[in-house]
């Protein structure tokens, strides 16, 4: 179905790769898989997304890191003209982009199947661009029909600054907005470290909730290879797992190849190195990023209402039973103290803190100072805490 003969991408990475006469074939394949999961296996599917980072120019022929396929929002008629049949295809590549075509066909075919009782309740998301600014441009570029088919705007939070503009766009078109992929890391390999990746995560969640207005926030790199992190002396992913065999496997993408791991004195990792460290397949480590993310996901639940706060290192929400959740992070080397005034919620009757820090993982703490309508939070250096505040309605 592709111009290059490979799903990894076109030989020129910025060119569309799905052949112009294969959009219906690809959509049938894509929806058949989703329908098998949803309708035959009865595993609920909520969203369909026909593209991933479609205008990024990342997906090139032969890449070992293929995650998507190029679907440009601008037309490329010279590329597609030999596969365009005007007698059968209403999408003229002179005026129609690949991105627009894939969404219109996916939307049309999903609606047809739903009339037949398949994929009930499933919606279409888009366009999962790698940048907030790119997501804004791509949604603006597609036709009204394509926009109507997209129920949820999904964006990756790696780059871009136009959070307010994308938030307003979603509001204008009455679309739900999700941050659907991002991940952080760096530092040195140490699963116990409360390092920069932890606080990059905190800052991103806070900004995306308040400035972007998302109702869903999804982390990408839940599990990352222990070998990769050891090789680069880095701390990417919430969980590090040695899921590859600690032996050489030449020409095998699922093993350890010399090309990837034996890179000289500065960066080298061999099966012998792994054995000397005492690691074997299946070993895993829960990193402090795992606990940091849990400070949000264990307490901010579906249906909670986000409320305004005055600090850029705070998030607050009202739970379904009317109690208050406050999440605070301190990325400084010194303790921070906050005094929070509670308005229009009720009288405080109890406060419980759960904290992750340099020396703690989801530690349970009952040491907050509070009155009827205020609370003092003592936030240790390099830590993140969630405060569950029970209130009594007056």
C-alpha positions, 0 to 999 in steps of 0.5 A, spaced: 500 500 500 506 504 500 510 508 495 516 505 498 514 498 499 515 499 506 511 501 512 517 505 515 516 511 511 517 514 504 525 514 502 524 522 502 521 522 509 517 528 508 513 525 502 506 522 503 507 514 503 500 511 503 499 510 495 493 514 493 489 508 491 489 505 497 486 509 502 480 505 502 484 498 503 488 501 509 481 504 512 478 497 511 484 493 515 485 498 520 477 498 522 477 490 521 482 490 527 479 495 531 472 491 530 475 484 532 478 487 538 471 491 540 466 487 537 469 480 537 473 479 543 469 484 547 475 489 549 472 496 549 475 501 544 473 508 545 478 512 540 480 510 533 486 514 530 488 513 523 495 517 524 500 518 528 505 525 528 503 525 521 506 531 518 513 530 522 517 528 517 520 523 522 518 516 518 523 515 513 524 508 509 528 503 513 528 506 520 528 502 526 524 507 530 517 507 525 511 509 529 507 513 524 506 515 517 507 521 513 500 524 511 501 531 509 496 537 510 499 540 504 497 537 497 503 533 493 499 532 487 506 530 483 507 524 488 499 522 487 497 523 480 499 516 477 495 513 482 489 518 482 483 515 478 477 521 477 472 516 475 472 512 482 476 517 486 472 524 489 479 526 492 483 530 487 490 530 489 491 537 486 486 540 491 486 534 497 491 533 502 493 526 504 491 528 512 484 530 509 483 524 505 485 519 511 480 523 516 474 523 511 474 516 509 475 513 516 470 518 518 465 515 513 467 508 513 466 508 521 459 511 520 457 506 515 459 500 520 456 503 526 449 503 522 450 496 522 451 495 529 459 495 529 464 499 533 458 502 537 460 508 541 467 509 538 470 516 536 475 518 532 481 522 535 486 527 531 491 529 529 496 526 534 502 531 532 508 531 535 507 539 537 502 543 540 503 548 534 503 543 529 496 540 531 493 547 531 495 548 524 493 541 522 486 541 525 485 548 521 487 545 515 482 539 514 475 540 511 469 541 515 467 534 514 473 532 516 473 536 523 466 534 524 468 526 524 474 528 529 470 528 536 477 529 540 483 533 539 489 529 541 496 532 541 503 530 543 506 535 548 514 535 546 514 542 543 510 548 541 507 554 545 500 555 543 497 552 548 492 557 549 490 558 542 489 550 541 485 550 547 480 556 544 480 552 538 477 546 541 472 550 545 470 553 539 469 547 535 466 543 541 472 538 541 474 534 547 482 535 548 487 530 550 495 531 551 496 524 548 503 522 548 509 525 552 515 522 556 521 525 560 528 523 562 535 524 562 540 525 568 544 519 570 541 512 571 538 511 578 531 509 579 531 512 586 533 519 584 528 524 584 531 527 578 529 533 573 525 528 569 520 527 575 519 535 575 519 536 568 513 531 568 510 535 574 511 542 570 508 539 564 501 536 567 500 543 571 501 547 564 497 542 560 491 542 565 491 549 566 494 553 560 491 547 554 485 545 558 486 538 557 481 533 560 486 527 559 493 526 560 497 520 557 504 518 558 508 515 553 514 511 556 511 507 561 516 501 560 523 503 557 529 498 556 534 497 562 539 496 557 538 502 553 538 506 560 544 503 562 548 504 555 546 512 555 547 512 563 540 515 563 533 515 566 528 515 561 521 511 563 517 510 569 519 502 569 526 500 567 526 492 565 531 488 562 526 485 557 532 483 552 536 477 552 543 479 555 546 475 549 548 478 542 543 476 537 546 479 530 541 482 525 535 481 530 531 487 532 529 484 539 536 482 541 542 486 543 546 487 536 553 490 537 551 496 532 547 498 538 551 496 544 558 496 542 560 503 541 567 504 544 569 506 550 565 512 552 558 508 551 559 501 551 554 495 554 555 488 552 552 482 555 558 481 559 557 488 562 550 486 564 552 480 567 557 483 572 552 488 574 548 482 576 542 483 572 538 478 568 532 478 563 526 480 567 529 484 572 525 491 573 526 497 577 520 502 579 523 509 578 521 515 582 518 518 576 513 512 577 511 514 583 511 522 581 506 520 576 502 516 581 501 522 585 497 525 580 493 518 577 492 515 583 488 521 586 485 525 580 480 521 577 475 521 572 469 526 573 473 531 578 473 538 577 479 542 576 479 549 580 483 555 579 490 556 583 494 562 584 501 558 583 504 554 577 507 549 582 500 547 584 493 543 581 487 543 585 480 539 583 474 537 587 472 530 587 465 527 586 463 527 593 465 534 594 472 534 597 478 537 595 485 534 592 491 539 592 497 537 588 504 541 590 511 540 587 517 543 589 523 542 584 528 547 589 533 545 593 530 548 599 523 547 603 517 551 600 511 553 605 504 555 602 498 557 605 492 556 601 485 559 603 479 555 601 473 559 598 466 556 596 467 549 598 466 548 605 469 547 612 476 543 612 475 537 617 481 533 615 487 533 611 492 527 609 498 528 605 501 522 600 508 524 598 514 522 594 521 525 595 528 523 595 527 518 601 520 517 600 515 513 595 508 515 596 509 516 604 503 517 608 503 523 612 498 526 617 502 533 619 498 538 616 496 545 619 490 547 618 484 551 620 476 552 618 478 555 611 486 555 610 491 550 610 499 550 611 503 546 606 510 544 608 513 542 602 520 538 602 526 540 597 525 536 591 518 532 592 511 532 590 505 531 595 498 530 594 493 533 599 486 530 600 482 535 604 475 533 607 470 538 607 464 539 610 459 543 607 456 549 611 
